[in-house]
């Protein structure tokens, strides 16, 4: 600490002088230290200095005395220090800070002594220390005294404050004993404060309440605040208190005591209960109001503000306005048509003036909830202003009732009344309405004119007062209407003439009740129609009818009395039935019925039905006078008089025997047709011009799966998803008429299937109809697909005879067309199954199978050999885990099966020509039914695969045999040619000698001939081998075909001088051929003809030109029969010899084969025709030049 601000040249002589001269510096540095951390908060320097200057002056005075007296002076009771202690208490300084202030002051003085170099005596040091210590003591004493006084004052004030609180406030120690209570606690417990302090709750409460308090106290001591309700018995009875218990911290903030506040909430609980009850009642009332609001038969609107914002609209209003959103929108947006029709101004006026507006049957054009054009509606409304808390209008409440139907009904009633008045005035009948006393309440002018009485004189009077004679006939009928409530209809009455010279009038009266809404009869309506003219016309008509009936001869028309006796008979009846009028009049109707029908009561039943129903019609067999039967259409009509009494019957009979016969024929035809339709395999439908189905047969139901009732009357298009027919069936059907084509059909489950459809047209009086024949060709399509697959399999398998290539191609084809997985295993030479090929439709699964195949091609499963030994296919539609365990060869294979997730297997042994070759497996990722056409296809594929594999085996064996044979040919041709040449040369040399006898010459000639034959055989073998390997080579050169063939024929003639060989040539013979090979063909064919023809028969050779080709024909007669057809089919195959050929003739059966190969090498062809009559002809066609 540096207190040096200036240093005098002559230091002070004493400490008192230093303090006196440097007092300001000491105070300044002392305040700095206070501000650095001792003062509790920033304070002004003057506040911090306080009385420290006076304190230093007192110290200086004491030190001056020490300097004068030379001994330490001790001063007690510093007033300045006490005042300093009081001031620091007021500023909020802690006691420790107050003590530290004096220590800092002491340090500042010591620093000043050190800096100034002042010599301080021991007495001065003692005096300084004593003054500081006594200052501390005085300040601390005053600080403590003032603080305790303040605390006592605070405790008194706190207690007074607590006593004024309307709640119970208390504090307890850790043992639960009361330390502080307020007056309210004393009142609740009924004890004085002295009786309460120091005691716990168990002294004042029941154990239950005390334990509850004890639990709350434990939570408080644990540092937790708890709030609980207690019911306490007080001098005023049970009261409910809400007690809050909280911890009171001590040293280090640990709870050392318990504070609590308990509020009497009895009234509040009662108020809450009452409020809850009121809330429940209010909620119930609100629910009732809401129910009334929701179910109100009126439209209710609540609008707020000058913009009339809709804040409420009941459901009825929303539905009536088409379900639109109303709430939250201004009236002009929510219901614009309401505002546009002038009602917006009405609402504005209610809001502005505060006066309600009402109206009845107010018109409003609205769109109905179902949509469409606006319609005029009518409403009764009341719009009432609503007021806010300030009494001002803040909205409008609307209550609107729709009375559209009432208005319309009222208008209808008014129109009905107007119509009634019109009817009363204009109707051409006598019309009147009478009350229950039969007094006239309404009559029309025509009735008044008929009676000759003015209308006003008739109203209020009964008919017996106006016209007694007429009343006697009409009044009983009207009384019956009043009594029974039923109308009395069609009553004909004769009205006597009104004066001399007038005729009797006839009227038809109808009386009917008029009821109110309750169904009560309130009036009788009487209508009378003048039928005088009609009666006159009926009389005339009856006469005309009689004449007409008598003139009808095709119908039997006659009358019967009520008992069924004949009363009239027309000529038609006589012609049809055979009886004359004199023979049937008065006789019973049963005369015309069959005896069996008479016994069964058919005639009587017919009359009863006619009498009860008015008319009876039947078709039944009747009998003629001669006993013959005929089918008749019988119509019996009951005849009644004006009062409904039965007067008799009119019977009309028509002979319908020809029609019945035609109907029977038609019925039989129809039954045959229905039988055909019922048993037809194909579906047969008829549709009309609009495409509606009119009829179907059972096959249609079976094909499409629809019940008949769901198809009849429906659109035919629902059965065909493809647009073959449009809505108008005519245009679509015209394209299909007379044709059979394949379309797609739709079954009841929505699945599509191939369908063969043909349509025929029928024109009837009702319009055009179309007959559709449908055939489900699913099976055929499946068969075609299977056949196509078989063709692909056959083609694929025929492309290579290599086993590996064949299996790979087969597996790829299977997974692309048939199954999801395919595996082929073949038997090895050791009899074990080895996996040779696996394939999967999914590329990822294919890669997985390839990896598993390379790891273990050996199949060690015990299941697969058993299936192969069984020799029959094995299907596993839904493999079980146990079955898969048996199938798997090891754990890795079993895991692979789980990854592949195969749902169905089919194993088919590969067997061809009775030989077991191996096993082919098919697998699918989806379950399949046990009986599936796919199994048949898979078996077919397996059979073809087995045959292809066996063919590959046979091909391999044939290749091996061919190689062996080629080796033999090579050896024979090479090793035998040299000795044969030697033999032939030697024999030729011997033949040139002249000294041999005839016997020797013959033997040598035979040796040379045999050598020549052996040489030819070797040449044939070489040619055959060359033809088989790479074809016969030809070397073309210009030739005259005719001359060349003739030259070879001459050579053959020399070899066969005993046979006649005819030759004929025609046309151009120049071209390019291999002369040696051509000579070989001529020699083979001519030699073959000589060998297989009778010895004395000629052989004809012919060459001729045909355009760009030449023909060479060799013909010979047959030895008996012609060449058999089975021989002709393979005549040009190698090693084929005719049945006449002998071993001694030196033939290997290769001549014709080599001949054909030479012809083919020239680009030509060779044919043979052989019949017993014409013989055998070989024809060779050769092009002149290379193609």
DAWOQUI-V360713 format. One record per run of one state. SS is the DSSP state (~ for helix, > for strand, _ for the rest). FROM is the first residue (numbers start at 0). TO is the last residue. Records with the same first field share a line. If there is no record, write none. Layout:
SS=FROM-TO, FROM-TO
//
This chain:
_=0-13, 21-21, 38-43, 49-50, 69-77, 91-93, 116-120, 164-166, 173-176, 181-181, 189-191, 196-199, 203-205, 221-224, 234-235, 249-249, 253-253, 264-264, 295-297, 304-307, 313-313, 320-328, 334-334, 353-355, 366-373, 387-391, 402-402, 426-428, 434-438, 443-443, 451-453, 458-461, 466-466, 484-486, 495-503, 515-519, 530-530, 551-553, 560-563, 566-569, 577-579, 584-586, 593-593, 600-600, 613-613, 623-627, 640-644, 655-655, 679-681, 688-690, 696-696, 704-706, 711-713, 720-727, 737-738, 746-750, 764-765, 776-776, 798-801, 817-819, 827-831, 840-841, 855-856, 858-860, 870-872, 876-879, 887-889, 900-902, 912-913, 924-931, 991-996, 1030-1035, 1055-1059, 1066-1068, 1073-1073, 1091-1097, 1106-1107, 1116-1123, 1128-1141, 1145-1149, 1161-1163, 1171-1173, 1183-1186
~=14-20, 22-37, 44-48, 51-68, 78-90, 94-115, 121-163, 182-188, 192-195, 200-202, 206-220, 250-252, 265-294, 314-319, 330-333, 335-352, 403-425, 444-450, 454-457, 462-465, 467-483, 531-550, 570-576, 580-583, 588-591, 594-599, 601-612, 656-678, 697-703, 707-710, 715-718, 728-735, 777-797, 802-816, 842-854, 861-869, 880-886, 890-899, 932-990, 997-1029, 1040-1054, 1074-1090, 1124-1127, 1142-1144, 1150-1160
>=167-172, 177-180, 225-233, 236-248, 254-263, 298-303, 308-312, 329-329, 356-365, 374-386, 392-401, 429-433, 439-442, 487-494, 504-514, 520-529, 554-559, 564-565, 587-587, 592-592, 614-622, 628-639, 645-654, 682-687, 691-695, 714-714, 719-719, 736-736, 739-745, 751-763, 766-775, 820-826, 832-839, 857-857, 873-875, 903-911, 914-923, 1036-1039, 1060-1065, 1069-1072, 1098-1105, 1108-1115, 1164-1170, 1174-1182
//
